[in-house]
Amino acid sequence: MQLIDCPNITKITSGISPVMFVKNAVLFPNCNIPLRIFEPRYRKMLDSVFKGSRSFILSFEDGDNGDLTNSVGTMGLVTSAVTQSDGSSIVMLNGLFKVKLNKMDNTNELYQNWSYEKLESTSFDADNNDLLDKLKITYNKLCNAIDGSDYPKNLPFSKDASQACDTIIEFLVSNISLKKQFFLSNNINNKISLTIKVIESVFQK
C-alpha cells in the first residue's frame, strides 16, 4: 500500500483524532508494534487516516464500556501497511507521544473520534541520580551478560529516562497487565524502580 507524506504531528499538543481501543496491546512512545486491522469500523478508520495524517490513537481501554474521559493512549503513526486477501491490513504503528482523551467528538462514523491533549514526560528528580545510575549499571550488565544479544543500545538514560525505561519494558516484558501498569505510571522514579526489578528478574530465570 502506497503511503503519502504526512504533516509532522509531533509538534501538535492537542486536537481531535480517531481512537482504536484494544485489549491485548500497549504502544509506548518511540516503540513500534504490528497491528492487524480487521474490524469493519477500524478498516474504515484506516481508510480515513491514510487520506490525512496517517495517525491515530491506540488505547488499551475498552472503548465500548464505561466512561473513558481522561483515559490515556498513544498517538501512533502508520509507517507501513499491507492489505491482506481478506480485506484486513497489517500495519506497523510507531508510537509518537502519550495523550489524554478529553471528550468524544460526536460524529456519524463507525469508529470513535476523541479530543485529546499531549502528555509530557515527567521530569527526573536530580536528587535521585543514584537510582538512574543503578538502572544504567543493571542494564549494561544485562547487555554484557549475553554475547550477541539484540538488546536495544544507546538508550537516552540521561536525556530522557522515561523513554529509556519504555524501550526496555517493551523489549523485555510480554505480560500485557504489567505493561499496562507501567504505561499508567506517571512517576519517573517509580518507572525506573520497576524497570530495574524487571531487568533483575531476567537474571533470576
Secondary structure as GFF3:
##gff-version 3
##sequence-region A 1 205
A	DSSP	three_ten_helix	9	11	.	.	.	ID=ss1
A	DSSP	beta_strand	14	21	.	.	.	ID=ss2
A	DSSP	beta_strand	32	37	.	.	.	ID=ss3
A	DSSP	alpha_helix	40	50	.	.	.	ID=ss4
A	DSSP	beta_strand	55	59	.	.	.	ID=ss5
A	DSSP	beta_strand	72	83	.	.	.	ID=ss6
A	DSSP	beta_strand	89	105	.	.	.	ID=ss7
A	DSSP	beta_strand	112	118	.	.	.	ID=ss8
A	DSSP	three_ten_helix	126	128	.	.	.	ID=ss9
A	DSSP	alpha_helix	129	145	.	.	.	ID=ss10
A	DSSP	alpha_helix	161	172	.	.	.	ID=ss11
A	DSSP	alpha_helix	176	184	.	.	.	ID=ss12
A	DSSP	alpha_helix	188	203	.	.	.	ID=ss13
###
